[in-house]
Amino acid sequence: MNLPVQTTRKPSSYLFYKGEDFILYVFSLLLVFAGGWLAFPFLPVRILFAATLIYLGAFFIAKHGLRLDKSCFVVIADGLKDSCSGFFSRVYLHRRMYLVFFSGFLLILLIEWILKTNNGIAPGFLASFPFMGLFFIQFIVFFAYRSVIFIAHMVKAPMVLEFLQGTVWQRQIKGISIYHHIFHAYVSSLVCFTCFFIPALIFWRFIEPTWFREISLNIMMAAVILVRYTGDIKLLRAKGISTGMFLRDIADVIRLDETRYRLGFHKRYHSSRFHFAVSHGHHHDAIPYALTGGPGSGFGESLGEGFYQVPFFRPQFLYQSVIMSVAFYIDILSHQYLPGIYPYARYVIKEQVHHFAHHFGSLSPYSLTGIYNPDIETGYQPAGRKARWFADLSKKHETIENQELDDFLNYSYGKRYAHVAEQLGIVYR
């Protein structure tokens, strides 16, 4: 069964680029290039990064055309002004988190300074921490994993084309080889992944982190997580709604907590021409398979998230290399919307990821955390026509239990999330 071809881009909402967005798109590439130039001191890396961005600009022209819209400059000016306002609002919203990590960071710097003024005390701990090397190891690991996914889709390119025909993507892929679209998503994913780490790499490059600082930040963050969430987990267990797994419970509480904040930001990305074209649109310009995930955002958005989440005040190993790697891996699995091709869509069905509909022409569901209760309250139907189409397609090409399909269409996780949110006093905004 084919999904009807339809467009949901209204005057006040955005899901795909158009030719007149070219100047805004180039502006986003310039932001990324400036960040990459500051983050990476190696000339070969800078040249490769620049060449990659030039390719993306050329692909935009081939796909959407080139129309020089002078109003883009007004959009940029207004967008930057709005971004500044949003920055201060978000800092205020998370002021306690910023205060905790910033205060802890300053305390660690003070202790480090005291150690440095006392020669011979723990000199090994004051040696430079190889933050850039650790980043490249992480990049190489994800590069290899993404390459496997990329090759799997190239091998089954005709199947990819068959899936996308008869959907909202039919117009988007017209005129360009499906192989080129698969490659474009692959390149975009690598740039997006890098963008998330650029703010921290710039910060670390100029403050020269040490082993002492890294170890201290790891201890501090572990303590913050335990203090922040242990009480919530105890409450869930007392109410009998715990999963029985401490880390899973923490992940669920964090997702619920994030949902109430991120819904508003995601809606803004689709209601503002500037925020869509500069921040989020790259995520929707790539065809909907696993590589659009991890971090699952656009270039400007990834730069912003990398900055807002204060990764430079957090440990690189525990936060950047471990926690974020796990999060990115899950996000990659959560964006596999082409069944029958590695890494397969069963994870999407099993974990009831309805975000797929958002990549097939629907604004809703907006949730980025897998919690769709707020979207259901505003009209999203988990068992609607689009969800049934995806479920049928997944069952046709993969081995999926009927119970898993029923749970997916009924969004059975929603009841637990609603109960947890009620017990923790979480109200969506």
C-alpha positions in Angstrom: 0.0 0.0 0.0 1.4 3.4 -1.0 1.3 6.4 1.3 -0.5 9.2 -0.5 1.8 11.9 -1.9 1.1 15.1 0.0 2.9 18.1 1.2 2.3 19.6 4.7 4.4 22.7 4.3 2.1 25.6 5.1 3.0 29.3 5.1 3.9 29.0 8.8 5.4 25.6 8.8 8.5 24.0 7.1 9.4 20.4 6.4 11.6 20.7 3.3 13.9 23.2 1.7 13.1 25.2 -1.4 15.3 27.0 -3.8 14.8 30.4 -2.2 16.4 29.0 1.0 19.8 28.8 -0.7 21.3 31.9 1.0 20.1 30.6 4.4 21.6 27.2 3.7 24.9 28.7 2.7 24.8 30.8 5.9 24.5 27.6 7.9 27.5 26.1 6.0 29.6 29.1 6.8 28.7 28.8 10.5 29.8 25.2 10.4 33.0 26.0 8.5 34.0 28.8 11.0 33.4 26.4 13.9 35.4 23.6 12.2 38.3 26.0 11.4 38.5 26.9 15.1 38.1 23.4 16.4 40.6 21.6 14.2 44.2 23.0 13.9 45.2 20.5 11.2 45.2 21.9 7.7 44.3 18.6 5.9 41.2 18.3 8.2 40.2 21.9 7.5 40.6 21.4 3.7 38.5 18.1 3.9 35.9 19.8 6.0 35.6 22.7 3.5 35.4 20.3 0.5 32.6 18.4 2.3 30.6 21.6 2.9 31.1 22.7 -0.8 29.7 19.3 -1.9 26.6 19.8 0.3 26.1 23.3 -1.2 26.3 21.9 -4.7 23.9 19.1 -3.8 21.4 21.7 -2.5 21.5 23.4 -5.9 21.1 20.2 -7.8 18.2 19.1 -5.7 16.3 22.4 -5.0 17.7 24.8 -7.5 19.2 28.2 -6.8 17.1 31.3 -6.3 18.7 34.3 -4.6 16.0 35.7 -2.3 17.1 39.0 -0.9 14.7 38.7 2.0 17.0 36.0 3.4 19.2 38.7 4.8 16.3 40.1 6.8 15.4 36.6 7.9 19.0 36.1 9.1 19.1 39.4 11.0 15.7 38.6 12.7 16.8 35.0 13.3 20.0 35.9 15.0 18.1 38.4 17.2 15.6 35.6 18.1 18.5 33.2 18.8 20.1 35.6 21.3 16.7 35.9 23.1 16.3 32.1 23.0 19.8 31.6 24.4 19.2 33.7 27.5 15.8 32.0 28.0 17.3 28.6 27.8 20.2 29.5 30.1 17.6 30.8 32.6 15.5 27.7 32.2 18.5 25.4 33.1 20.2 27.9 35.4 20.6 25.3 38.2 22.4 22.9 36.0 24.7 25.6 34.6 25.4 26.8 38.1 26.3 23.4 39.4 28.6 22.4 36.6 30.2 25.9 36.3 30.8 26.1 40.1 32.3 22.6 40.1 34.5 23.4 37.1 35.8 26.6 38.8 36.5 24.5 42.0 38.5 22.0 40.0 40.5 24.7 38.3 41.3 26.2 41.7 42.6 22.8 43.0 44.5 22.3 39.8 46.2 25.7 40.2 47.1 24.9 43.8 48.7 21.6 42.7 50.7 23.4 39.9 52.1 25.9 42.4 53.4 23.0 44.6 56.1 21.4 42.4 56.4 17.7 42.6 52.8 17.0 43.7 51.0 14.6 41.4 52.8 15.8 38.2 51.3 13.0 36.1 47.8 14.1 36.8 48.6 17.6 35.5 49.7 16.3 32.1 47.6 17.3 29.1 44.6 15.2 28.5 44.4 13.9 24.8 40.9 15.3 24.1 41.5 15.6 20.4 42.7 12.0 20.1 39.7 10.7 22.1 37.4 12.6 19.8 39.0 11.1 16.7 38.7 7.6 18.1 35.0 8.2 18.7 34.6 9.7 15.2 36.4 6.7 13.6 34.2 4.2 15.4 31.0 6.0 14.3 32.5 6.5 10.8 33.0 2.7 10.5 29.5 2.0 11.8 27.9 4.6 9.5 29.9 3.2 6.6 28.4 -0.3 7.2 24.9 1.2 7.2 25.7 3.3 4.1 27.0 0.2 2.1 24.0 -1.8 3.2 21.7 0.8 1.6 23.8 1.3 -1.5 23.6 -2.5 -2.1 19.8 -2.3 -1.7 19.4 1.0 -3.5 16.5 -0.2 -5.7 14.7 -1.3 -2.6 15.2 2.2 -1.0 13.8 3.8 -4.2 10.8 1.5 -4.1 10.0 2.5 -0.5 10.2 6.2 -1.2 8.1 6.1 -4.3 4.5 6.9 -3.5 5.4 8.9 -0.4 6.0 12.5 0.2 9.6 11.8 -0.7 8.7 11.1 -4.3 9.1 14.8 -5.3 12.2 15.2 -3.1 14.2 12.5 -4.8 13.1 13.2 -8.4 15.9 14.0 -10.9 18.8 12.7 -8.8 20.0 9.1 -8.6 18.9 7.3 -5.4 22.6 6.3 -4.9 23.4 10.0 -4.7 20.7 10.6 -2.1 22.0 7.7 0.0 25.5 9.2 -0.2 24.3 12.7 0.6 22.6 11.4 3.8 25.9 9.6 4.7 28.0 12.8 4.3 25.4 15.0 6.1 25.4 12.5 9.0 29.2 12.8 9.5 29.0 16.7 9.4 26.1 16.7 11.8 28.0 14.4 14.2 31.1 16.6 14.1 29.0 19.8 14.6 27.8 18.5 18.0 31.4 18.3 19.3 32.7 21.5 17.7 31.8 23.8 20.7 33.6 21.5 23.2 36.6 21.0 20.9 37.1 24.8 20.6 36.8 25.2 24.3 39.2 22.4 25.2 41.7 23.5 22.5 42.1 26.8 24.2 42.0 25.8 27.9 44.3 22.7 27.6 42.5 20.1 29.8 44.5 17.9 32.1 44.1 14.4 33.4 43.4 15.7 36.8 40.6 17.9 35.4 39.1 15.0 33.4 39.1 12.6 36.4 37.6 15.2 38.7 34.9 16.1 36.2 34.0 12.3 35.8 33.6 12.0 39.6 31.5 15.2 39.7 29.2 14.2 36.9 28.6 10.7 38.4 27.8 12.3 41.7 25.4 14.8 40.1 23.5 12.0 38.3 23.2 10.0 41.4 22.0 12.9 43.5 19.7 14.3 40.8 17.9 11.0 39.9 18.2 8.6 42.9 15.2 10.2 44.6 13.0 9.9 41.5 14.0 6.2 41.0 13.1 5.4 44.7 9.7 7.0 44.2 9.1 5.0 41.0 10.0 1.8 42.9 7.8 2.7 45.8 4.9 3.3 43.4 5.5 0.0 41.7 6.2 1.5 38.2 9.9 0.9 38.0 11.3 -1.2 35.2 13.6 -2.8 37.8 16.7 -1.6 35.9 18.3 1.5 37.5 19.9 2.8 34.2 16.7 2.2 32.3 14.7 4.1 34.9 17.2 7.0 34.8 16.9 7.1 31.0 13.1 7.2 31.2 13.1 10.0 33.7 15.6 12.0 31.7 13.5 11.5 28.6 10.4 12.7 30.4 12.3 15.7 31.8 13.7 16.6 28.3 10.3 16.2 26.6 8.8 19.1 28.4 11.6 21.4 27.3 12.5 20.1 23.8 8.9 20.0 22.4 8.8 23.8 22.2 12.2 24.1 20.6 11.4 21.5 18.0 8.1 23.3 17.1 10.0 26.5 16.7 12.4 24.8 14.2 9.4 24.0 12.0 7.6 27.3 12.4 10.5 29.7 11.7 12.1 29.9 8.3 15.4 30.9 9.8 15.5 28.2 12.4 14.4 25.5 9.9 16.8 26.5 7.1 19.9 27.3 9.3 19.4 24.9 12.3 17.2 22.0 11.6 16.4 21.5 7.9 19.5 19.5 7.1 18.0 16.7 9.2 15.0 16.6 6.9 16.9 17.1 3.6 18.5 13.6 3.9 16.4 10.6 3.0 14.9 8.9 6.1 17.2 6.1 7.0 19.4 5.4 10.1 22.1 7.9 9.2 19.8 10.9 9.9 20.1 9.9 13.5 22.9 10.4 16.0 22.5 13.2 16.9 19.3 13.4 14.8 19.4 17.2 14.2 20.5 19.8 11.7 23.9 21.5 11.5 23.0 24.7 13.4 20.9 22.7 15.9 23.8 20.3 16.6 26.2 23.3 17.2 23.6 24.8 19.5 23.0 21.5 21.4 26.7 21.0 21.8 26.9 24.4 23.4 23.8 24.4 25.4 24.5 21.1 27.1 27.7 22.5 28.5 29.8 19.5 27.4 33.0 21.6 28.0 32.2 21.7 31.8 31.5 17.9 31.7 34.0 15.1 31.4 34.9 14.1 27.9 35.2 10.4 28.7 32.0 9.8 30.7 29.8 12.3 28.9 31.1 12.8 25.4 32.6 9.4 24.7 30.3 7.1 26.7 26.9 8.7 27.4 26.6 10.5 24.1 27.9 7.5 22.1 25.2 5.3 23.6 22.6 8.1 22.9 23.8 8.5 19.3 23.7 4.7 18.7 20.2 4.5 20.0 19.2 7.5 17.9 20.6 5.9 14.8 18.5 2.8 15.4 15.5 5.1 16.1 15.8 6.7 12.6 15.8 3.5 10.5 12.6 4.1 8.5 13.4 1.8 5.6 12.4 -1.7 6.7 14.4 -4.8 5.5 17.7 -3.0 5.3 20.4 -2.9 8.1 20.1 -1.8 10.9 16.5 -2.8 10.3 13.2 -1.2 11.5 12.4 -3.7 14.2 13.9 -1.5 16.9 11.5 1.3 15.7 8.6 -1.0 16.1 9.7 -2.6 19.3 10.5 0.7 21.0 7.4 2.3 19.5 9.2 5.1 17.8 6.5 7.1 16.0 9.0 9.8 15.0 9.0 8.1 11.6 5.8 9.9 10.7 7.6 13.2 11.2 10.0 12.2 8.4 7.2 11.2 6.0 5.4 14.5 5.7 3.8 15.1 9.1 4.6 17.8 11.5 3.3 15.7 14.4 4.6 13.9 16.4 7.1 16.6 17.5 8.6 14.6 20.3 12.3 13.9 20.0 12.5 11.7 23.0 10.1 8.8 22.1 7.4 10.1 24.5 4.4 11.0 22.4 1.8 11.6 25.1 1.8 15.4 24.4 1.4 14.7 20.7 -1.5 12.3 21.2 -3.2 14.9 23.4 -3.0 17.4 20.4 -4.3 14.9 17.8 -1.6 12.5 16.8 -3.0 9.0 16.2 -0.6 6.1 16.9 -2.8 3.7 14.9 -3.5 6.1 12.1 -3.1 5.4 8.4 0.6 6.3 8.3 1.5 4.2 11.3 -0.4 1.2 9.9 1.4 1.6 6.5 4.7 1.6 8.2 3.8 -1.4 10.4 2.6 -3.4 7.4 5.8 -2.5 5.5 8.0 -3.6 8.4 6.1 -6.9 8.9 6.5 -7.6 5.1 10.2 -7.2 5.1 11.3 -8.3 8.6 10.4 -10.9 11.3 8.3 -9.0 13.8 5.9 -10.4 16.3 2.2 -9.5 16.0 2.3 -8.4 19.7 5.1 -6.0 18.9 3.1 -4.5 16.1 0.0 -4.2 18.2 1.9 -2.5 21.0 3.4 -0.1 18.4 0.0 0.8 17.0 -1.5 1.1 20.5 1.6 3.0 21.9 1.5 0.8 25.0 4.5 2.6 26.6 2.3 5.7 26.8 0.4 4.5 29.9 3.6 4.0 31.9 5.1 7.3 30.8 1.8 9.1 31.7 1.9 7.5 35.1 5.6 8.3 35.7 5.1 11.9 34.6 2.1 12.3 37.0 4.1 10.9 39.9 7.1 13.1 39.3 4.9 16.2 38.7 6.2 16.7 35.1 4.0 19.0 33.1 4.6 19.4 29.3 5.0 22.8 27.9 
